[in-house]
Amino acid sequence: MLSGLVASHAALAAGDTLEEIVVTAEKRDSTVEKTPISITAISGTELLDSGVSSLTGVAEEVPGISMKTGGPGQTEFEMRGLNSAGGNSPTVGFYLDETPVTSFAYATSGKVVIDPDLYDLSRVEVLRGPQGTLYGSGSMGGTIRLLTNEPQFNEYHASGELIGGGTEGGGLNGGENGMVNIPLVQDKLALRIVETDKYTSGWIDRIVLDPFPLPTNGGLTRGNVLSAPIAQKDENVNWEHLESVRATVLAKPIDNLTIEPMVMGQRITSGGQSLIDNPPGTVEAHYQPFDTPEPYSDDFLLLAMTIKYHFEDFEIVSATSKWRRSMTQVQDGSEVLQDVLALPSLYANQGGLGYDPWTERDSASQVSQEVRIASTNNAPFQWLVGMFYGDLSSVTDQSSYDNAATPLFGTNVLFNEHVPQNFNQNAAFGEASYQITDSLKATAGLRWFSFDNSFSTTEYGFFGPYGTLQRGGSTSEAQQSGFNPKFNLAYLPTDDLTVYATAAKGFRPGGGNEIIPTSGTQEGEACGADLAALGKSTSPLTYGPDTVWDYELGEKARLLDGRVTINGDIYYEDWAAVQRAITLNCGYIYSDNAGSASVYGSELEISGKVTPEWTVNLTGNYTYATYTQSSVEAGVVKGERLPDVPMWTTSASLIYRHDLSDEYALVGRLTNSYIGPMTDVTYYVDKLPGYDLMSARIGIEADKWSGFFFINNLTDEHALLTDINSQVLNIPTMTRVATNQPRTFGIDLNYQF
């Protein structure tokens, strides 16, 4: 388990206690144990020692986090049951240093994070519960922060990592990381550059069948793809190539002033989606009637500047950033279109080009500015105030063309949609605390926010809402503003015990929907009937915001002279006007507010230095998330569990370190993570079984180098992670499901220069 109170291997060798990690979650230095909020912090050393290099690896071992993933660069994170199944906005915020990199977009991938490699980080901080009185870009469910290492003024050093291995049922994997820190002017100027280049082989095959079996049971049951003749087989198509560079300059032109510009570029490419077909659900494959590749690409560029000036009793921080991201993904839609149109056979371009795939191109860019002032002295009264401005623009384009469709539909344009969106955010926020006694501190915070969200669509084509050859669209705009308060009471009777209570409100903005066809085509007539059954003549163009009140009691304790830490909490969340994805029988989806829900649960983290050589880390999380109102529109009843939320998650790690000599140590680590069963929603409400993922590492560490042999997914578990909504239309016969990487083994070499 990646506990908030874990020691680096150097610290563990030095003594019998667990070393605390310094965090800045409250915008001032503190330790995890003395920070009276629900937080897990993972040091960069611990990430390196455990072999965790991605945020999905962090989520598997940190309590309170769940995720929806479609593969690299396509993961949404959720905390404490507040899923983001509906709406255009995520429930979890994501920060890279001082920059919010949280997307708000209509796109299929509008709520996913950028998925960087975690090499050369200072730490990862995971904050559970509403965040907004300390952060410029607020979040309703929690915030994930990646804190990079700053350049060092007077020390040249570098590091490198080489990883090689293979995946069972896949191919060879390889990658390298590098860092160099260059002092440019003594005590004044330094540069740090971090680079990553990694290739991960795929494990999912793309299989073309001829003839492709048609559905049975009146179009409700998929044909038997396992018995159909194979015309073509492309193996391991979901390979991934990650390339990134991050460069940071730290300048100190005068005392008390630091200027830190940073630039980061990242590109992810993949030959196919990490999705298998269900049914059959047991074979790592996607079955197609035609040869339609499904590549994915994700490009990200960030420019950021952080300026800090220290006065005697307070500090001013300015954080300016601009980023842009563009993604392209392709999905085969042949089987979907045959199913929804009940065609007597599958069709293809008679010129031999085959079916033209359903392509989605998403682009987003944001400019943000945050300024905050915070006290830095040790007076009983502490305070922080700040202002934030963010201007995010996104464009989603979906299209599909096929010349073979012309004799059937009167046009080769199956669908074409253009959706620009602009999301403007202004906020003022602050917190004040007072040390009532030596052991009792009260904190109150408030956030004022204002959102302006404009959303428009232009659609045409056979599957458009205006008929085969007509073009049309809609425009909507919404302004939302309000206040989010926070209250916290912390009791620290000793340096080894913290008890706290928190009440905080979170907010997520509303958004817009595409227009769903209600006439003009067979599918339009079906959607019109589905909407009429819900008492609607058309789908709603907009939906409103949702809010949550989070109530929490927690404790943090260091016992047995610092050899054991126990951090736990219980919480209750009252979620109002829940944004929910409404799935129609015709295959279309729109978002709307679907009543209220409640979530209660508990999180526990235990770390113990059992002996000087053995360390045990345990985590557990229980989440009970249900609707407290029925909704005919959403198809939910009171008491039904929320989707995408496992009731139980646990993690356990056993770490062994034995000094072989003054220079070398033998180190071993065994980790198991359990994710409980949950439901997901595509055409049906689908049940996903729970799963265990186990990993093991063993190797030698020295002062400047280390070498490890590792096995990930030791038991070769075949886990179904997430059901993915189709880019085209949802159908009853088949669902695409994200699956995990099979057993993977390799060697991990690190060197410090």
MOPE-V6708 format. One record per residue. N is the residue number from 1. RES is the residue in one small letter. PSI is psi in whole degrees, 0 to 359 (* if undefined). D_CENTER is the distance of its C-alpha to the mean C-alpha in Angstrom with 2 decimals. Layout:
BEGIN
N & RES & PSI & D_CENTER
N & RES & PSI & D_CENTER
END
This chain:
BEGIN
1 & m & 140 & 19.10
2 & l & 80 & 17.54
3 & s & 158 & 19.40
4 & g & 346 & 19.60
5 & l & 66 & 23.24
6 & v & 154 & 23.60
7 & a & 152 & 26.10
8 & s & 164 & 26.17
9 & h & 330 & 28.68
10 & a & 318 & 31.18
11 & a & 322 & 31.00
12 & l & 325 & 31.36
13 & a & 336 & 34.36
14 & a & 337 & 35.93
15 & g & 188 & 36.27
16 & d & 7 & 35.55
17 & t & 160 & 33.08
18 & l & 131 & 29.32
19 & e & 134 & 28.43
20 & e & 152 & 26.34
21 & i & 132 & 23.59
22 & v & 132 & 24.19
23 & v & 164 & 21.35
24 & t & 32 & 21.34
25 & a & 328 & 19.10
26 & e & 20 & 22.23
27 & k & 22 & 23.07
28 & r & 154 & 25.84
29 & d & 133 & 26.23
30 & s & 178 & 26.19
31 & t & 164 & 25.33
32 & v & 318 & 22.83
33 & e & 332 & 25.90
34 & k & 6 & 27.38
35 & t & 111 & 24.38
36 & p & 54 & 24.85
37 & i & 168 & 21.30
38 & s & 105 & 18.73
39 & i & 141 & 17.05
40 & t & 130 & 16.23
41 & a & 137 & 16.92
42 & i & 119 & 16.83
43 & s & 157 & 19.34
44 & g & 326 & 19.15
45 & t & 318 & 22.17
46 & e & 322 & 20.61
47 & l & 316 & 17.64
48 & l & 315 & 20.44
49 & d & 326 & 22.70
50 & s & 350 & 20.30
51 & g & 14 & 19.13
52 & v & 120 & 15.38
53 & s & 4 & 14.14
54 & s & 160 & 10.42
55 & l & 332 & 7.34
56 & t & 325 & 7.62
57 & g & 323 & 11.10
58 & v & 314 & 10.50
59 & a & 329 & 8.73
60 & e & 340 & 11.80
61 & e & 359 & 14.16
62 & v & 127 & 13.22
63 & p & 147 & 14.62
64 & g & 353 & 13.17
65 & i & 137 & 9.52
66 & s & 170 & 8.80
67 & m & 155 & 6.36
68 & k & 125 & 7.46
69 & t & 140 & 7.76
70 & g & 8 & 10.61
71 & g & 187 & 10.86
72 & p & 131 & 10.33
73 & g & 12 & 8.54
74 & q & 45 & 7.65
75 & t & 130 & 4.39
76 & e & 135 & 3.47
77 & f & 143 & 3.52
78 & e & 152 & 7.27
79 & m & 143 & 10.21
80 & r & 39 & 13.87
81 & g & 355 & 14.11
82 & l & 83 & 13.08
83 & n & 160 & 11.39
84 & s & 37 & 10.59
85 & a & 333 & 12.81
86 & g & 168 & 15.15
87 & g & 175 & 15.48
88 & n & 0 & 14.19
89 & s & 141 & 12.20
90 & p & 162 & 8.92
91 & t & 349 & 9.99
92 & v & 132 & 7.90
93 & g & 156 & 9.02
94 & f & 124 & 8.09
95 & y & 139 & 11.37
96 & l & 106 & 13.06
97 & d & 242 & 16.39
98 & e & 6 & 17.78
99 & t & 123 & 15.85
100 & p & 124 & 13.32
101 & v & 48 & 11.04
102 & t & 122 & 9.64
103 & s & 145 & 10.79
104 & f & 106 & 13.08
105 & a & 151 & 14.42
106 & y & 341 & 16.30
107 & a & 157 & 15.02
108 & t & 323 & 13.74
109 & s & 30 & 10.69
110 & g & 342 & 10.94
111 & k & 13 & 7.71
112 & v & 153 & 5.37
113 & v & 170 & 4.87
114 & i & 347 & 8.07
115 & d & 58 & 7.62
116 & p & 159 & 10.88
117 & d & 147 & 13.31
118 & l & 22 & 13.93
119 & y & 141 & 17.69
120 & d & 44 & 19.94
121 & l & 151 & 17.77
122 & s & 315 & 19.69
123 & r & 167 & 17.05
124 & v & 133 & 13.59
125 & e & 129 & 13.87
126 & v & 113 & 11.91
127 & l & 119 & 13.72
128 & r & 144 & 13.92
129 & g & 168 & 15.64
130 & p & 137 & 16.32
131 & q & 134 & 16.40
132 & g & 336 & 18.70
133 & t & 354 & 22.08
134 & l & 352 & 21.13
135 & y & 139 & 18.40
136 & g & 312 & 19.15
137 & s & 102 & 16.10
138 & g & 164 & 15.92
139 & s & 150 & 13.27
140 & m & 325 & 14.31
141 & g & 337 & 12.32
142 & g & 178 & 11.47
143 & t & 139 & 10.35
144 & i & 128 & 8.91
145 & r & 129 & 11.63
146 & l & 118 & 12.52
147 & l & 117 & 16.33
148 & t & 161 & 18.31
149 & n & 134 & 21.92
150 & e & 153 & 24.52
151 & p & 148 & 27.51
152 & q & 134 & 30.60
153 & f & 317 & 33.89
154 & n & 24 & 36.52
155 & e & 119 & 35.16
156 & y & 127 & 34.57
157 & h & 163 & 32.26
158 & a & 162 & 29.98
159 & s & 158 & 27.92
160 & g & 152 & 26.94
161 & e & 134 & 25.14
162 & l & 132 & 26.08
163 & i & 132 & 24.39
164 & g & 149 & 26.09
165 & g & 204 & 26.19
166 & g & 163 & 25.73
167 & t & 130 & 24.04
168 & e & 131 & 26.33
169 & g & 2 & 26.83
170 & g & 233 & 25.24
171 & g & 203 & 26.50
172 & l & 145 & 26.49
173 & n & 150 & 23.56
174 & g & 153 & 24.10
175 & g & 167 & 22.71
176 & e & 146 & 23.64
177 & n & 149 & 22.41
178 & g & 148 & 24.81
179 & m & 141 & 25.39
180 & v & 133 & 28.55
181 & n & 122 & 29.62
182 & i & 111 & 32.72
183 & p & 129 & 34.90
184 & l & 317 & 36.58
185 & v & 127 & 38.74
186 & q & 127 & 39.57
187 & d & 6 & 37.88
188 & k & 325 & 36.83
189 & l & 133 & 34.50
190 & a & 157 & 32.05
191 & l & 138 & 29.55
192 & r & 128 & 26.61
193 & i & 132 & 25.14
194 & v & 133 & 22.31
195 & e & 144 & 22.00
196 & t & 138 & 20.08
197 & d & 109 & 21.21
198 & k & 142 & 19.95
199 & y & 129 & 20.81
200 & t & 124 & 19.52
201 & s & 154 & 21.82
202 & g & 173 & 20.98
203 & w & 2 & 22.23
204 & i & 133 & 22.31
205 & d & 149 & 25.55
206 & r & 115 & 26.35
207 & i & 123 & 29.69
208 & v & 126 & 32.10
209 & l & 141 & 34.61
210 & d & 113 & 38.05
211 & p & 152 & 39.08
212 & f & 131 & 35.78
213 & p & 132 & 36.42
214 & l & 158 & 36.44
215 & p & 158 & 35.11
216 & t & 186 & 37.54
217 & n & 44 & 38.12
218 & g & 29 & 38.37
219 & g & 9 & 35.12
220 & l & 345 & 33.07
221 & t & 133 & 32.99
222 & r & 146 & 31.80
223 & g & 161 & 34.52
224 & n & 94 & 34.79
225 & v & 338 & 32.84
226 & l & 338 & 33.74
227 & s & 357 & 37.43
228 & a & 152 & 37.39
229 & p & 138 & 38.77
230 & i & 121 & 36.35
231 & a & 330 & 37.17
232 & q & 143 & 34.51
233 & k & 115 & 31.83
234 & d & 117 & 29.25
235 & e & 147 & 27.74
236 & n & 48 & 24.36
237 & v & 341 & 23.09
238 & n & 40 & 19.32
239 & w & 156 & 19.90
240 & e & 140 & 17.53
241 & h & 119 & 18.82
242 & l & 126 & 16.86
243 & e & 133 & 18.99
244 & s & 152 & 18.37
245 & v & 135 & 20.73
246 & r & 126 & 20.42
247 & a & 130 & 23.69
248 & t & 135 & 24.45
249 & v & 136 & 27.89
250 & l & 120 & 29.13
251 & a & 140 & 32.40
252 & k & 78 & 34.71
253 & p & 326 & 37.61
254 & i & 165 & 39.19
255 & d & 142 & 38.87
256 & n & 355 & 36.12
257 & l & 127 & 34.30
258 & t & 141 & 31.30
259 & i & 126 & 29.69
260 & e & 90 & 26.52
261 & p & 149 & 25.47
262 & m & 144 & 22.58
263 & v & 137 & 21.71
264 & m & 134 & 18.84
265 & g & 140 & 18.66
266 & q & 142 & 16.38
267 & r & 129 & 16.94
268 & i & 129 & 15.41
269 & t & 147 & 17.86
270 & s & 143 & 18.07
271 & g & 348 & 21.19
272 & g & 168 & 19.72
273 & q & 147 & 16.91
274 & s & 53 & 15.84
275 & l & 138 & 17.29
276 & i & 164 & 20.57
277 & d & 137 & 23.03
278 & n & 111 & 23.78
279 & p & 158 & 26.74
280 & p & 335 & 27.61
281 & g & 350 & 24.25
282 & t & 356 & 25.91
283 & v & 133 & 26.24
284 & e & 76 & 23.66
285 & a & 156 & 24.68
286 & h & 130 & 24.45
287 & y & 135 & 27.93
288 & q & 152 & 29.28
289 & p & 337 & 32.67
290 & f & 163 & 32.49
291 & d & 89 & 31.23
292 & t & 97 & 28.07
293 & p & 156 & 25.54
294 & e & 64 & 21.85
295 & p & 162 & 20.59
296 & y & 140 & 17.31
297 & s & 148 & 17.06
298 & d & 113 & 14.67
299 & d & 135 & 16.48
300 & f & 136 & 15.41
301 & l & 131 & 18.03
302 & l & 133 & 18.02
303 & l & 127 & 21.24
304 & a & 152 & 21.35
305 & m & 123 & 24.28
306 & t & 127 & 24.57
307 & i & 130 & 28.10
308 & k & 137 & 29.34
309 & y & 127 & 32.88
310 & h & 119 & 34.23
311 & f & 182 & 37.15
312 & e & 320 & 39.15
313 & d & 359 & 37.38
314 & f & 169 & 34.18
315 & e & 140 & 31.64
316 & i & 132 & 30.50
317 & v & 131 & 27.14
318 & s & 127 & 26.32
319 & a & 114 & 22.96
320 & t & 137 & 23.11
321 & s & 156 & 20.58
322 & k & 129 & 20.26
323 & w & 158 & 17.61
324 & r & 149 & 17.48
325 & r & 137 & 15.31
326 & s & 135 & 16.76
327 & m & 143 & 15.65
328 & t & 128 & 18.13
329 & q & 147 & 17.76
330 & v & 139 & 20.72
331 & q & 135 & 21.34
332 & d & 126 & 24.72
333 & g & 9 & 26.17
334 & s & 309 & 29.66
335 & e & 324 & 29.49
336 & v & 313 & 27.70
337 & l & 322 & 30.43
338 & q & 321 & 33.19
339 & d & 311 & 32.00
340 & v & 334 & 31.59
341 & l & 356 & 34.87
342 & a & 44 & 36.76
343 & l & 149 & 38.29
344 & p & 342 & 41.02
345 & s & 164 & 39.46
346 & l & 149 & 36.60
347 & y & 160 & 37.51
348 & a & 163 & 36.99
349 & n & 123 & 38.25
350 & q & 347 & 41.89
351 & g & 359 & 41.91
352 & g & 0 & 39.98
353 & l & 343 & 36.68
354 & g & 183 & 34.93
355 & y & 131 & 32.38
356 & d & 125 & 30.48
357 & p & 167 & 26.75
358 & w & 115 & 24.43
359 & t & 134 & 22.67
360 & e & 129 & 19.90
361 & r & 122 & 19.66
362 & d & 135 & 17.18
363 & s & 143 & 17.76
364 & a & 148 & 16.66
365 & s & 149 & 18.09
366 & q & 138 & 18.24
367 & v & 131 & 20.95
368 & s & 152 & 20.59
369 & q & 126 & 23.12
370 & e & 135 & 23.05
371 & v & 130 & 26.23
372 & r & 153 & 26.76
373 & i & 130 & 29.74
374 & a & 142 & 29.71
375 & s & 150 & 32.60
376 & t & 0 & 32.94
377 & n & 184 & 36.15
378 & n & 23 & 36.80
379 & a & 158 & 38.44
380 & p & 329 & 37.88
381 & f & 120 & 36.34
382 & q & 149 & 32.98
383 & w & 160 & 31.24
384 & l & 134 & 28.51
385 & v & 148 & 28.42
386 & g & 165 & 26.30
387 & m & 148 & 25.75
388 & f & 141 & 22.86
389 & y & 132 & 22.99
390 & g & 134 & 20.34
391 & d & 106 & 21.27
392 & l & 130 & 18.64
393 & s & 139 & 20.03
394 & s & 152 & 18.55
395 & v & 130 & 20.48
396 & t & 129 & 19.76
397 & d & 126 & 22.54
398 & q & 140 & 23.04
399 & s & 152 & 26.27
400 & s & 129 & 28.28
401 & y & 146 & 31.94
402 & d & 119 & 34.47
403 & n & 333 & 38.19
404 & a & 346 & 38.98
405 & a & 343 & 37.78
406 & t & 311 & 40.60
407 & p & 338 & 43.41
408 & l & 319 & 41.28
409 & f & 353 & 39.69
410 & g & 6 & 41.82
411 & t & 153 & 39.05
412 & n & 359 & 36.82
413 & v & 103 & 33.96
414 & l & 316 & 31.82
415 & f & 141 & 29.24
416 & n & 124 & 28.42
417 & e & 136 & 26.13
418 & h & 119 & 25.43
419 & v & 96 & 23.11
420 & p & 147 & 23.06
421 & q & 141 & 21.38
422 & n & 131 & 21.90
423 & f & 110 & 20.12
424 & n & 130 & 22.15
425 & q & 131 & 21.37
426 & n & 142 & 23.91
427 & a & 148 & 23.78
428 & a & 135 & 26.07
429 & f & 161 & 25.03
430 & g & 162 & 26.68
431 & e & 150 & 27.49
432 & a & 138 & 30.82
433 & s & 153 & 31.79
434 & y & 130 & 35.24
435 & q & 95 & 36.47
436 & i & 313 & 38.89
437 & t & 182 & 40.27
438 & d & 335 & 39.57
439 & s & 357 & 37.12
440 & l & 126 & 35.87
441 & k & 135 & 33.55
442 & a & 139 & 32.55
443 & t & 138 & 29.75
444 & a & 140 & 29.26
445 & g & 161 & 26.82
446 & l & 141 & 26.54
447 & r & 127 & 24.39
448 & w & 134 & 25.96
449 & f & 154 & 23.81
450 & s & 125 & 24.80
451 & f & 141 & 22.82
452 & d & 114 & 24.51
453 & n & 115 & 22.76
454 & s & 139 & 24.74
455 & f & 131 & 23.91
456 & s & 156 & 26.22
457 & t & 145 & 26.56
458 & t & 124 & 29.19
459 & e & 146 & 29.67
460 & y & 173 & 32.40
461 & g & 174 & 33.29
462 & f & 322 & 34.34
463 & f & 7 & 31.15
464 & g & 168 & 31.15
465 & p & 359 & 32.47
466 & y & 11 & 35.69
467 & g & 169 & 37.46
468 & t & 314 & 37.78
469 & l & 12 & 39.05
470 & q & 145 & 38.06
471 & r & 138 & 35.42
472 & g & 180 & 34.11
473 & g & 187 & 31.32
474 & s & 159 & 30.42
475 & t & 137 & 29.37
476 & s & 154 & 27.98
477 & e & 141 & 27.31
478 & a & 138 & 26.30
479 & q & 133 & 26.73
480 & q & 137 & 25.31
481 & s & 163 & 26.14
482 & g & 192 & 26.61
483 & f & 140 & 26.33
484 & n & 114 & 23.92
485 & p & 165 & 25.81
486 & k & 140 & 25.01
487 & f & 137 & 27.53
488 & n & 136 & 27.51
489 & l & 122 & 30.41
490 & a & 136 & 30.34
491 & y & 119 & 33.15
492 & l & 81 & 33.65
493 & p & 331 & 37.05
494 & t & 173 & 36.71
495 & d & 348 & 34.65
496 & d & 7 & 33.20
497 & l & 131 & 32.15
498 & t & 130 & 29.88
499 & v & 137 & 29.79
500 & y & 159 & 28.00
501 & a & 137 & 27.48
502 & t & 140 & 25.07
503 & a & 125 & 24.99
504 & a & 148 & 22.53
505 & k & 139 & 21.77
506 & g & 159 & 18.58
507 & f & 142 & 18.52
508 & r & 130 & 16.47
509 & p & 158 & 18.48
510 & g & 189 & 19.89
511 & g & 200 & 20.09
512 & g & 162 & 22.05
513 & n & 156 & 22.56
514 & e & 164 & 24.25
515 & i & 131 & 27.80
516 & i & 131 & 28.39
517 & p & 142 & 31.79
518 & t & 358 & 34.44
519 & s & 178 & 37.48
520 & g & 332 & 38.92
521 & t & 168 & 37.46
522 & q & 317 & 37.26
523 & e & 323 & 33.52
524 & g & 318 & 34.17
525 & e & 320 & 36.84
526 & a & 318 & 34.57
527 & c & 322 & 31.87
528 & g & 319 & 34.70
529 & a & 322 & 35.92
530 & d & 317 & 32.48
531 & l & 321 & 32.17
532 & a & 325 & 35.81
533 & a & 338 & 35.20
534 & l & 5 & 32.72
535 & g & 22 & 35.39
536 & k & 144 & 33.88
537 & s & 332 & 35.59
538 & t & 165 & 32.51
539 & s & 150 & 28.77
540 & p & 138 & 27.73
541 & l & 333 & 26.93
542 & t & 165 & 24.86
543 & y & 159 & 23.26
544 & g & 176 & 23.19
545 & p & 164 & 20.84
546 & d & 157 & 19.86
547 & t & 160 & 20.36
548 & v & 142 & 20.04
549 & w & 126 & 22.35
550 & d & 127 & 21.09
551 & y & 132 & 23.92
552 & e & 140 & 23.57
553 & l & 133 & 26.08
554 & g & 163 & 25.29
555 & e & 154 & 27.17
556 & k & 125 & 26.85
557 & a & 139 & 29.79
558 & r & 125 & 31.14
559 & l & 165 & 33.96
560 & l & 52 & 36.68
561 & d & 38 & 36.93
562 & g & 10 & 33.23
563 & r & 345 & 32.94
564 & v & 138 & 30.77
565 & t & 140 & 27.95
566 & i & 114 & 26.87
567 & n & 124 & 24.11
568 & g & 160 & 23.67
569 & d & 159 & 23.08
570 & i & 149 & 23.61
571 & y & 159 & 22.19
572 & y & 135 & 22.87
573 & e & 131 & 21.00
574 & d & 107 & 22.93
575 & w & 120 & 20.79
576 & a & 145 & 22.97
577 & a & 50 & 22.91
578 & v & 127 & 19.72
579 & q & 127 & 18.17
580 & r & 141 & 18.38
581 & a & 123 & 18.36
582 & i & 116 & 22.06
583 & t & 120 & 22.92
584 & l & 155 & 26.52
585 & n & 336 & 28.74
586 & c & 354 & 29.35
587 & g & 346 & 25.78
588 & y & 159 & 24.51
589 & i & 141 & 21.75
590 & y & 166 & 21.71
591 & s & 145 & 20.10
592 & d & 168 & 22.32
593 & n & 129 & 22.68
594 & a & 67 & 23.59
595 & g & 206 & 25.24
596 & s & 167 & 23.99
597 & a & 162 & 22.25
598 & s & 148 & 22.43
599 & v & 130 & 20.36
600 & y & 152 & 21.95
601 & g & 189 & 21.08
602 & s & 148 & 21.40
603 & e & 142 & 19.66
604 & l & 135 & 21.77
605 & e & 127 & 21.67
606 & i & 129 & 24.89
607 & s & 135 & 25.87
608 & g & 131 & 29.44
609 & k & 88 & 31.66
610 & v & 314 & 33.96
611 & t & 173 & 36.28
612 & p & 340 & 36.27
613 & e & 340 & 34.88
614 & w & 132 & 32.48
615 & t & 136 & 29.27
616 & v & 134 & 27.42
617 & n & 131 & 23.97
618 & l & 141 & 22.95
619 & t & 155 & 20.18
620 & g & 149 & 20.12
621 & n & 132 & 18.39
622 & y & 127 & 20.06
623 & t & 122 & 18.68
624 & y & 103 & 21.09
625 & a & 118 & 19.69
626 & t & 157 & 22.29
627 & y & 137 & 23.62
628 & t & 1 & 26.68
629 & q & 146 & 28.05
630 & s & 152 & 28.80
631 & s & 113 & 27.88
632 & v & 319 & 29.93
633 & e & 315 & 27.83
634 & a & 349 & 24.57
635 & g & 31 & 26.61
636 & v & 153 & 25.71
637 & v & 155 & 28.26
638 & k & 132 & 28.47
639 & g & 349 & 27.22
640 & e & 141 & 24.82
641 & r & 146 & 21.53
642 & l & 147 & 18.28
643 & p & 162 & 16.20
644 & d & 17 & 13.03
645 & v & 106 & 14.18
646 & p & 140 & 15.95
647 & m & 324 & 19.00
648 & w & 137 & 19.20
649 & t & 142 & 17.16
650 & t & 160 & 19.10
651 & s & 143 & 19.15
652 & a & 136 & 22.30
653 & s & 141 & 23.27
654 & l & 121 & 26.82
655 & i & 131 & 27.61
656 & y & 134 & 31.09
657 & r & 122 & 32.72
658 & h & 123 & 36.39
659 & d & 118 & 38.31
660 & l & 331 & 40.45
661 & s & 188 & 42.27
662 & d & 343 & 42.00
663 & e & 334 & 39.87
664 & y & 150 & 37.79
665 & a & 142 & 35.64
666 & l & 128 & 34.44
667 & v & 133 & 30.85
668 & g & 152 & 29.19
669 & r & 133 & 25.98
670 & l & 127 & 25.10
671 & t & 137 & 21.79
672 & n & 131 & 21.01
673 & s & 134 & 17.91
674 & y & 129 & 18.48
675 & i & 122 & 16.19
676 & g & 172 & 18.50
677 & p & 153 & 19.29
678 & m & 171 & 17.61
679 & t & 157 & 18.27
680 & d & 161 & 16.63
681 & v & 119 & 18.31
682 & t & 251 & 19.46
683 & y & 318 & 23.26
684 & y & 173 & 23.84
685 & v & 112 & 22.13
686 & d & 146 & 21.23
687 & k & 126 & 21.25
688 & l & 126 & 19.06
689 & p & 158 & 20.84
690 & g & 167 & 19.67
691 & y & 156 & 19.53
692 & d & 139 & 20.15
693 & l & 124 & 18.89
694 & m & 141 & 21.36
695 & s & 156 & 21.66
696 & a & 145 & 24.68
697 & r & 142 & 25.79
698 & i & 139 & 29.31
699 & g & 190 & 30.92
700 & i & 136 & 33.06
701 & e & 140 & 32.27
702 & a & 186 & 34.70
703 & d & 319 & 34.87
704 & k & 355 & 33.48
705 & w & 163 & 31.99
706 & s & 151 & 30.31
707 & g & 128 & 30.15
708 & f & 144 & 28.21
709 & f & 133 & 28.33
710 & f & 153 & 25.17
711 & i & 118 & 24.33
712 & n & 146 & 20.83
713 & n & 59 & 20.85
714 & l & 322 & 24.42
715 & t & 5 & 25.49
716 & d & 49 & 24.08
717 & e & 134 & 22.17
718 & h & 94 & 21.40
719 & a & 138 & 18.36
720 & l & 110 & 17.22
721 & l & 310 & 13.47
722 & t & 136 & 12.87
723 & d & 133 & 15.45
724 & i & 127 & 14.68
725 & n & 140 & 16.72
726 & s & 144 & 19.16
727 & q & 338 & 19.27
728 & v & 273 & 22.97
729 & l & 149 & 23.90
730 & n & 139 & 23.16
731 & i & 157 & 26.17
732 & p & 341 & 27.60
733 & t & 336 & 28.58
734 & m & 141 & 25.36
735 & t & 142 & 21.58
736 & r & 132 & 19.19
737 & v & 131 & 17.09
738 & a & 138 & 14.38
739 & t & 161 & 15.98
740 & n & 165 & 15.63
741 & q & 132 & 17.62
742 & p & 180 & 21.22
743 & r & 128 & 23.13
744 & t & 134 & 22.73
745 & f & 160 & 25.16
746 & g & 188 & 26.12
747 & i & 136 & 27.40
748 & d & 113 & 25.59
749 & l & 132 & 28.01
750 & n & 145 & 27.59
751 & y & 137 & 30.26
752 & q & 128 & 30.81
753 & f & * & 33.44
END
